[in-house]
Amino acid sequence: MRYLLPLAVILGACAPAQDDSSTATADREYATQVEAPTPDYALLVKQTRLEGEGYVRRDATGPMPTDAKAVGQSWFERLEAGNLLLGAGFDGKGPGGAVTHLDVGMTESEFRSWTTQNGWDVPAHISWSFVPAMNLPAVSEAASEGIRVWPASSARTGAQNEALLAGRVELRDGCFWATEGEGEADKLAFFHAEIGLDRDSEGYFILVDRVGGQTRARLGEAMSWGGPPSAYISSEAERDLCAACGDAPILVVGSPESSERFLTNCPHLRNPVAPPPPPGAD
């Protein structure tokens, strides 16, 4: 039976930040983008996907040994300690069985290098899955000068909740602010590792898919995302975010997408038609 282990969701508050900023930082000007015109998503959804190391599943090739439970537990803990465990499967009907599958937050080549460097023999009775490579940097050079800090997870993303949520993410004085639904964007946004920041040909700050390279949204647009999303937030990332942007709740927005892009991909949802009543209904 398969058990997925999503990384913890955080909607916490920053502690009051210490004022240790330098004079140079105080004098620097940062970007603001709270609104943006909608680009041509009919064209953007046709962007060629970047090629690179893809998702890999490696099936088990050997029998389960007598010490399978102990072996699986050691690998479970090894991955968990490095924030590399995205999911696990166990023999039987509960997590007390031996590990039979592990979802790893690395590419297959990264995993191979990691195990080789540590001199670990990879057990053949466990099946494995590996994430695709990210082909874009977290923040492009064109976007880096406008922001104080990029608030994204350092760990790859595992299984997520998929309720459709709506809100906005905007950039104000170099910090990313978000809201769910209507109202003021008064929470500090935090993204999945697979989301990056760039500027498009018209100069607008955009969220991009670091794996495939697609434009997902311009900051300030109405957006949607699956959720409630979860993400790993290290103590260092939380500290840096709060120090740069102040005392406010942190909202994990995960992997936002422009609502217009979503509707461009799913045009039948733009003007949904109510289903006909069942036969015999008044």
LINFEN-V602565 format. One record per residue. PHI is phi as a letter, one per 30 degrees, with the letter a starting at -180 (none if undefined). Layout:
# LINFEN-V602565
phi = {PHI & PHI}
This chain:
# LINFEN-V602565
phi = {none & c & b & c & b & d & d & d & d & b & b & c & c & d & d & e & d & d & d & c & d & d & d & d & d & d & d & d & c & c & d & b & b & c & b & a & d & d & d & d & d & d & d & d & d & c & e & d & d & d & c & l & d & c & d & b & c & c & d & d & b & b & d & d & d & d & c & e & d & d & d & d & d & d & d & e & d & d & d & d & d & c & h & c & c & c & l & a & b & b & d & j & c & a & d & d & d & d & d & c & a & b & c & c & d & b & d & d & d & d & d & d & d & d & d & d & d & c & i & c & d & d & d & d & d & c & c & b & b & b & d & d & d & c & c & b & d & d & b & d & d & d & c & d & d & c & b & d & a & c & c & b & d & c & c & d & c & c & e & b & d & b & d & d & c & b & l & b & b & b & c & b & h & i & c & c & b & b & b & c & i & d & j & d & d & c & c & d & d & b & c & d & d & d & c & b & b & b & b & d & d & c & j & d & d & b & c & b & d & d & d & c & j & d & d & c & a & c & e & j & d & d & b & b & a & d & l & d & d & b & a & d & c & d & d & d & d & d & d & d & d & d & d & d & b & j & d & a & d & c & c & d & c & i & b & d & b & e & d & d & d & e & d & d & d & b & d & d & c & d & b & d & c & d & d & d & d & d & e & i & d & d}
